[in-house]
Amino acid sequence: MEMGTIEREIHIDASPDIVFEVISRPEHLREWWPDDITMEPVPGFVGELVFGDRSDPDAKVVPMTVLEIDPPRRFSFR
C-alpha cells in the first residue's frame, strides 16, 4: 500500500498555545476525533488511535508514532 500525506491549513481564533494543547493531549483529542487514544507528546512514542469500542471486533485500532514536537507550533505523527 502506498502511503501519502494529507496537509490542510486552517485558521483558528485561538492562540498557538491553546491549539497545541488541543491537538497534543489525549483527553482533548478524544473529544473530537478517536474514541480512545494512547499517546504521549514525546518524539518516538508509539501509541494507537481507536475508533469504536475496543472490545468490538469491528473496532479500528491504528498504530501511531509521534514524529516531531515543537511547542506550540508543530506536532506531527504517523
C-alpha positions, -999 to 999 in steps of 0.1 A, spaced: 0 0 0 13 34 -9 14 59 20 8 96 15 4 128 34 -26 150 39 -19 186 48 -45 212 55 -42 248 67 -70 263 87 -72 295 107 -85 292 143 -93 321 165 -71 309 194 -35 313 205 -9 288 193 -6 276 229 -43 267 231 -43 250 197 -12 230 205 -28 219 238 -59 206 220 -40 186 193 -13 172 216 -33 159 246 -52 126 245 -80 140 267 -87 167 242 -83 146 211 -109 121 224 -135 150 223 -134 154 185 -116 125 168 -109 90 180 -129 72 206 -98 64 225 -61 72 221 -29 61 237 -3 88 232 23 109 249 36 141 231 72 128 230 91 121 198 94 84 191 64 75 213 44 46 198 7 46 206 -26 40 190 -58 56 179 -90 35 185 -122 41 165 -152 23 180 -154 2 211 -120 -15 216 -138 -47 227 -158 -48 195 -142 -69 167 -152 -42 142 -132 -15 161 -104 0 141 -71 2 160 -45 23 142 -9 24 154 7 58 155 42 72 162 49 107 173 74 121 148 81 157 159 71 181 187 79 218 185 55 235 211 34 254 203 39 253 166 42 217 154 30 183 164 33 156 138 27 119 139 22 90 115 
